[in-house]
Amino acid sequence: MKRYIIGRLGQGVAVLALVAVVVFIISRLSGSPVNQMLPEDATEAQKEQLTRELGLDQPLPAQFGLFFVKILGGDFGESHRFHIPALELVLSRLGNTVALAVVALIIAVVIGVALGMRAALSRGKLVDHVITGLLTIGQSVPSFWIGILLILAVGVSLKWLPFAGNNSPQSIILPAITLSIVPLISIARVTRSSMIETMNKNYITTAKAKGLRGPQIVIKHMLRNSSIPVLTITGLMFAEAIGGAVITERIFAWPGIGSLAVEAIATRDYAVIQTITLIVAFFVVSISLLVDLAYLLVDPRIRVLKEVH
């Protein structure tokens, strides 16, 4: 078991190192930030001086070596737009993105698992057809369009909830609902298919023969034994929500790392772009590891298999 965990940690470190290389190269290929940092009437001498100060006149391997050494020391550089450490700036926005992703995922899990279970238990009936039809329609509708509709209907027309910024606890509701649409559909589909597969297992027949009631069978046997695919998709969806909240944050003016990333790309703020990418990669790797560990808790068979290997 320890060897497995150490091996997964090593894989995670390797992935983060690869991400650092890729984001460094791509950010440099996007162009120099010098023109954005200086006024339009800046002279060539001023541009050359700033290029030297930023170390952009050095060969790429030398730039990457300096970049990597600084990261290992916790120095992610300074935002040339805000003139503060990039890590400090990103961390100040990260909490908003994580809060948005967590609330969206809670909505997605609660509603998605409920819909998936209901559809599975009513397989082939009208309820199943209605739920799967709604999921198909929801999958074909862009989430940003749903966000715009929520703003117009709930925010502008009815004035029930705020729809811009993060000025009150209620401000998170509309963007969280918008961000939850994609994971909700995926979780519901996986729950339905996994439960249908589980319903045909011999131990379900045995449980019914022992006289167990419907709720006991559904929760203790069906849902638990169907939970591994649901855990997988939930972990993936949370990681995707952290890294893919850009559109939602822009629509609702939510002050998270998604909207910050768009601004950083527009101004070629290397330090901020690199910091956001590495932090999102860290979240993805960490969530992947936590999902693997959750497997061991949910299904003892996997725990035994890992111990054997």
LUMMITOR-470021 format. One record per residue: residue in three letters; x, y, z of N, C-alpha, C in turn. Coordinates in steps of 0.2 Angstrom, whole numbers, plus 5000, padded with zeros to 4 digits. Layout:
% LUMMITOR-470021
alaXYZXYZXYZ ...
//
This chain:
% LUMMITOR-470021
met500449945000500050005000500450065000 lys500950065004501450125005501850134998 arg502050084995502350084989501950114983 tyr501250094984500750124979500750194980 ile500650224986500550294987501150334985 ile501750304987502350334985502450344978 gly502250284974502250284967501850334964 arg501250344967500750394964500950464965 leu501250474971501550544972502150554968 gly502550504966503050524961502850534954 gln502250504952501950524946501750594946 gly501450614952501150674952501650734951 val502250724955502850764954503050774947 ala503150714943503350714936502850754932 val502150744933501650784929501750854930 leu501850874937501950944938502550974935 ala503150934935503750964931503650964924 leu503250924921503050924914502650984912 val502150994916501751054916502151114916 ala502651124920503051184921503451194915 val503651144912504051144905503551174900 val502951144899502551154894502251234894 val502051254901501851314901502351374900 phe502951354902503551404901503651414894 ile503651354890503751364882503151404879 ile502551384881501951414878501951484879 ser502051504885502051574887502551614884 arg503151584883503651624879503451634872 leu503151574869502951584862502451634860 ser502051654866501451694865501751764863 gly502351784864502651854863502851884870 ser503251934869503551974874503052014878 pro503052024884502652064888502852144888 val503452154885503752214886503352274883 asn503052264877502552314874501952334879 gln501752284883501152294887501352334893 met502052324895502252354901502452424901 leu502652444894502952514893502352554889 pro502452614890501952664886502052654879 glu501552674875501652664868502152704865 asp502352764868502952804865503652784868 ala503652724871504352704873504852694868 thr505452714869505952704864506252634864 glu506652614859506852554858507352534863 ala507752594866508252584871507852564878 gln507252594879506952574885506652504884 lys506452484878506252414878506752364879 glu507352374876507952334877508152334884 gln508152384888508352384895507852344899 leu507152354897506752314901506752234899 thr506952224893507052154891507652124895 arg508152164896508752134900508552124907 glu508152174910507952174917507552104918 leu507152094913506652034914507051964913 gly507651974910508051914908507751884902 leu507351914898507151884892507651894886 asp508151924887508751924882509151854882 gln509051814887509451754888509151704884 pro509551644883509351584879508751554883 leu508251524880507751494883507951444889 pro508451394888508651354893508851394899 ala509251444899509451484904508851514908 gln508351544904507751574907507351514911 phe507251454908506951404911507251384917 gly507951374917508351354923508151404929 leu508251474927508051524933507351514935 phe506851504930506151504932506051444937 phe506351384935506251324939506551324946 val507151354946507451364953507051414957 lys506751464954506351514958505751474961 ile505451434957504851404959504951354964 leu505551314964505651274970505751314976 gly505951374976506051414982505451454983 gly504851444980504251474981504151544978 asp504651554974504651624970504351614963 phe503651634962503351624956503451684952 gly503851734954503851794950503351854952 glu503451904949502951964951502551984945 ser501951994946501452014941501652084938 his501852094932502052164930501452204929 arg500852184929500252224929500052254936 phe500052204941499852224948500452244952 his501052224950501652244954501652214961 ile501352154961501452114967501652044966 pro501852004970502051934969501451894966 ala501651854960501151824957500751774961 leu501151734965500851684970500351714975 glu500451774977500051814982499451834978 leu499451854972498951874968498451824967 val498751764964498351704963497951674969 leu498351674974498051644980497451684983 ser497551754982496951794984496351784980 arg496451754974495851744970495651664970 leu496051624972495951554972495351534976 gly495351564982494751544987494051554984 asn494051604980493351614976493251564971 thr493751544968493651494963493451424966 val493851404971493751344975493051344978 ala492851394981492151404984491651394978 leu491751424973491251414967491251344965 ala491751314964491851244962491551194967 val491651204973491351164978490651164979 val490351224978489651234979489251204972 ala489651214966489351184960489351114960 leu489951084963489951014964489450984968 ile489351014974488850994979488150984975 ile487951034972487351044968487350984963 ala487850974959487950924954487850854957 val488250844963488250774966487550754968 val487250804972486550794975486050774970 ile485950824965485450814960485650764955 gly486250754953486450704948486450634950 val486650624957486550554959485850534960 ala485450584963484650574964484350554957 leu484550594952484250584945484450514942 gly485050504943485350444940485050384944 met484950384950484650324954483950324952 arg483550374952482850374950482750344943 ala483150364938483150334931483350264931 ala483850244935484050174935483450124938 leu483150154944482650114947481950114943 ser481950154938481350154934481550144926 arg482050104926482350084919481750064914 gly481750094908481250084903480550114904 lys480450144910479850174911479850244909 leu479250274910479150344908479650394911 val479750384918480150424922480950424919 asp481150364917481750354915481850394908 his481350384904481450424897481450494898 val481050524903480950594904481650614907 ile481950584911482550604914483150604909 thr483250544906483750544900483650594895 gly483050604893482850654888483050724891 leu482950744897483150804900483950814900 leu484250754902484950754902485250764895 thr484950734890485250744883485150814881 ile484550844883484450914881484950964884 gly485050954891485550994895486250984892 gln486350924890487050914887487150954880 ser486650964877486751004870486651074871 val486551104877486451174878487051194881 pro487451244878488051274881487851304888 ser488351294893488251314900488251394900 phe488651424896488651494896487951524894 trp487551494890486951514888486451514893 ile486451454897486051444903486251504908 gly486851514909487051574913486751644911 ile486751654905486451714902485751714904 leu485351664903484651654904484551664911 leu484951634916484851644923484951724925 ile485451754922485551824923484851864921 leu484651854915484051894913483451874916 ala483351814918482651794921482751804929 val483251774932483251784939483551844942 gly484051864938484351924941484051994939 val483952004932483652064929482952074930 ser482552024928481852024928481552014935 leu481651964938481351954944481751984950 lys482351994949482852034954482851984961 trp482851924960482851884966483551874969 leu484051874964484751854966485251904963 pro485751924966486351964962486651914957 phe486851954952487151914946487851944944 ala488151984948488852004946489252024952 gly489851994952490352014958490251964963 asn490551974969490551934975490351974981 asn489852004981489652054986489252034992 ser488951964991488551934997488551864996 pro488351825001488351755000487951734995 gln487351764993486951744988487251754981 ser487751794980488051804974488351744971 ile488451684975488751624972488251584969 ile487651594970487051544968487051534961 leu486951594957486851584950487451564946 pro488051584948488651554945488751484946 ala488651464953488651394955488251344951 ile487551374950487051334946487351324939 thr487551374936487851374929488451324929 leu488851334933489451284933489351214934 ser488751204938488551134940488251094934 ile488051124929487651094924488051034920 val488651044918489050994915489150934919 pro489450944925489550894930488950854932 leu488350894933487750864935487550804930 ile487550824923487350784918487850724918 ser488450734918488950674918488850624924 ile488750654930488650614936488050574936 ala487450604933486850574933486850514928 arg487250524922487250474917487650414920 val488250434923488650374926488350334931 thr487950374936487550344941487050294938 arg486750314933486150274930486450214927 ser486950214923487250154920487650114925 ser487950144930488250104935487750064939 met487250094941486750064945486350004941 ile486250024935485849974931486349904930 glu486949914930487449864929487449824936 thr487449864941487449834948486849794950 met486249814947485649784948485549714946 asn485949694941485949624938486449584941 lys486849604947487249564950486949504955 asn487249454956486949404960486849424967 tyr487349464970487249484977486649524978 ile486349554973485749594974485149544974 thr485149494970484649444970484649404977 thr485249394980485349364986485049404992 ala485249474991484949524996484149524996 lys483849524990483149514990482849454993 ala483249394992483049334994483049335002 lys483449375005483549375012482949415015 gly482649455011482049495014482249565015 leu482749585012482949655013482449705009 arg482349755012481849805009482249845004 gly481749885000482049924994482549974996 pro482450015001482950065003483650035005 gln483549975009484149945011484549915005 ile484249895001484649864995484949914991 val484549974990484750024985485350064988 ile485350074995485850114998486450075000 lys486350015003486849975006487249935000 his486849914996487149864991487249904984 met486649924981486749954974487150014974 leu487050064978487350134978488050124980 arg488250084985488950084987489350044982 asn489049994979489449954974489449994967 ser489050044966489050084960489450144961 ser489750154967490050224968490750234965 ile491150184963491750194961491750234954 pro491350214949491250264943491050334945 val490550334950490350404952490950444955 leu491350414959491850444963492350464957 thr492450424952492950444947492750504943 ile492050504941491850564937491750624941 thr491650614948491550674952492250704953 gly492750664954493450694955493650734949 leu493550704943493650734937493350794936 met492650794937492250854937492450914941 phe492650894947492950944952493550984949 ala494050934947494650964944494451004938 glu493950984934493751024928493451094930 ala493051084935492751154938493251204940 ile493751174943494351224946494651254940 gly494851214935495251244929494751274923 gly494151254923493751274918493151324919 ala493251364925492751404927492851474924 val493251474918493451544915492751574913 ile492351544909491851574905491251594911 thr491151544916490651564921490851624925 glu491551624927491751684930491751744926 arg491851744920491851804916491051834915 ile490651784914489951804913489651834920 phe489851804925489551834932490051884935 ala490551904932491051944935491351924942 trp491451854942491651824948492351824949 pro492651854954493351874955493751804957 gly493851764952494251704953494851694949 ile495151644949495751634945495551624937 gly494951604936494751604929494751664925 ser494451714928494451784925495151814926 leu495551804931496151824931496651794926 ala496551734924496951704919496751734912 val496151754911496051784904496351854904 glu496351894910496651954910497451954909 ala497751894912498451884912498651864905 ile498251824901498451814894498351874890 ala497851914891497851974887498452024887 thr498752024893499252064895499952034895 arg499951964893500551924893500951934900 asp500551924905500851924912501051854913 tyr501751844911502051774912501951744919 ala502151784924502151754930501451734933 val500951774931500251754933500051694929 ile500151694923499951634919500251574921 gln500951574922501251514925501051494931 thr500951534936500651524943499951484943 ile499551514939498851484938498851414936 thr499251404930499251344927499551294932 leu500151304935500451264940499951244946 ile499551294948499151284954498551234952 val498251254946497751204943498051134942 ala498651134939498951064939498951024945 phe499151064950499251034957498551014960 phe498051054958497351024961497150964957 val497350964950497150904946497450844949 val498150844950498550794952498350774959 ser498150814964497950804971497350764971 ile496850794967496150764967496250694964 ser496650684959496750614956496950564961 leu497450594965497750544971497150534976 leu496750584978496250574983495750524980 val495550534974495050484971495350414972 asp495950404970496250334971496250314978 leu496350354982496350334990495650324992 ala495150354989494450344990494250274988 tyr494550254982494350184980494450134985 leu495050144988495250094993494850094999 leu494550145001494050145007493350115005 val493150134998492450114996492450034995 asp493050014991493049944989493649904992 pro493549864997494049825000494449784995 arg494149764989494449714985495049754981 ile494949824980495449854977496049864982 arg495949874989496449874994496849814994 val496549754993496849694993497349684987 leu497049704981497449704975498049744976 lys498049804978498549854979499149824984 glu498849794989499349764994499749704991 val499349664986499749614983500249634978 his500149694975500549714970501149764973 
//
